[in-house]
Amino acid sequence: MCRDKIKKYIKSLEKNAADKKEKAKEALKAKNKDRARMNLRLEKMYREQIKAADGQLEMIENQISQIETAQSQKDAMTVLKEGNEVLKKLQSEVNVEKFQEIADDLDELKEQNNEITEFFKARGIEEEEDVNDELDKLIASVQKEAAVDLPDANKEVLEEEKEVKEKTEEKKVALEA
């Protein structure tokens, strides 16, 4: 707001200086050197006031720029701090002990399944295939719950390579025939 007032003040001073310069020219045309000299002094005074006001405006704009920069730096620091806190929280939730617990649970489930399979074998029940299928499903389910999202191998590239290989083999067979 103060910046706008200073800009307005500068425009007013520039208008006054231009008016005094014009009046000095008119006084010279009228052969009145004293009047021309007085108007030139006033014009010079307005030009000095313009310089002072320009200096004030420059200082204000510089300070505004510094404030904006400081605010931007503060915002960046806040975002970085929050990001660090989130990262620390996530890392505290995912640790080696939790992975070890999951691995132990999987081993225990496997052992239980093996015991069940041995029990059925000892009783002469031929459902081992069903039990193994159920075990595989159970293991897959537990692993899915405990799995960390890892990127899949690029299946498209592998399929394209397989297709190229098959086409190459087909061409060899066609050429041989």
N, C-alpha and C positions, 0 to 999 in steps of 0.2 A: 504494500500500500504506500509506504514511504517512497519506494522506488518510483512509483507512478507519479507521485507529487513532484519529485525532483525532475523527472522527465518533462512534466508539464511546465515547471518553473524554467527549465533550460529553453524550451520552445519560446516561452514568453520573453526571456532575456535575448534570445536570437532575434526575435521580432523587433524588440526595442533597439537593439544594436543596429539592425538594418534601417530602421526608421531614422535613427540619429545620423547614420552615414548619408542617407538620402537628404536629410535636412542640411547637412554640411555642404553637400553638392549644390543645393538650392541657394544657400547663403553665399557660396562662391560666385554663382551665376549673378547674384544680386550685388556682388562686389563688397560683401560684408565679411571680412576675414575674421573678425573677432567672434562673430556668431558661428562661423564655420569651425573655428578652433574649439569653441565651447562644445559644439555637437560632436566633434571628433574625440574630445576628452571623455564625454559621456559614453560614446560608442566604445572607447577603450575600457572604461569602467565596466560596461556590460560584458565585454569579452573576458575580462578578468573574473567576473562573477560566474560566467559560463564555465571557465576553466576550473574554478573551485567546485561548482556544482557537478561537473564531469568527474572530478576526483572523488567527491562523495559518492556519486553513483557507482563508480568503479569499485570503491571499497565495499559498498553494500552488496553489489553483485558478486564480488569475491567471497564475502562472508556467506552469502546464500549458497554459493557453490561448495564452500567448505562444509556447511551444515548438511547439504544433500549428500556429500561424499561420506561424512561421518555417519549419517543415518543409514546409508547403503552398507557401510562396513559393519555397523551394529546389526543390521538385518542378516547379513551374511554370517556373522559370528553366531547369531541366535540359531540360524538354520544348521550350521555346522555342529553346534552344541547339542541340539535336539537329535541330529543324525547320529552323533556319537552315543547318546543315551540309548537310542533305539538299537544300535548295533551291539552295545554292551548287553542289553537285555536279551537280544536274540542269541548272543553267544553264551550267555549264562543258561539259557534254556536248552541249548544243544551242547552237550559235553560228552566226554569219553565214557563216563560212568553210565550214562543213560544208554549209550550204544552197547556197552558191556551187558547191562541188564537185559536188553532186547535179545542179544546173542545167547545169553544164558537161558532165557525163556524159550527160545527156538530149540536149543539143545535139549531142554527138558521135555518139550513137546515131542521131539523126535524119539527120545528115549521111551516116553510113554507109549508112543505108537509102536515102537519095536516090541515092547512088552506085550501089547495087545496082539500083535501079529504072532508072536511066539505062543501066546495063550491059545489062539485059534489053531495054530499048527499042531500043538500038543493034543488038542481035542479032536483032530482029524477033520476040521471044518475047512473046506476048500474056498474060502472067501478072501484069500490073501490079496487077490487083484483088487477087489472092492475096497479093502482096508488101505492098500497102497494108494489107490486113487484118492480116497478120503484124506489120507496123510498129505499127499501132494497139494490138495486143495487147501488144507489147513495151513500148511507151511506157506503157500503162496499168499493166503489171506494175512497171516501174521507178518510176512515180509512186506506186503503192500502197506500195512499200517505203519511199519517201522522204517520204511524206505525213505531215503532222502532223494528228492527230485534231482536226477542226473540227466543230462541231455542224452537222447537216444542216438545210436549210430545213424548215420545218414542212410536210411533204408533206400531212398530213391536212387542214390549213387550206386549202391550195391546192386539193386535190381537192374539199373541201366548197364552196369558192367556184365552182369549175368546174361542179359539179352544180347549184348554185343558178342560175347563169347559163344553163345548158342548160334547166332547168325554166322559167325566165322566158321564154326564146325559144320553147319549146313552147307556153306559154300564149298568147303573142302570136300565133302561127301559128293556134292553135285559135280565138281570138277573131276573127281576120281571116276565117276560113272560115265 
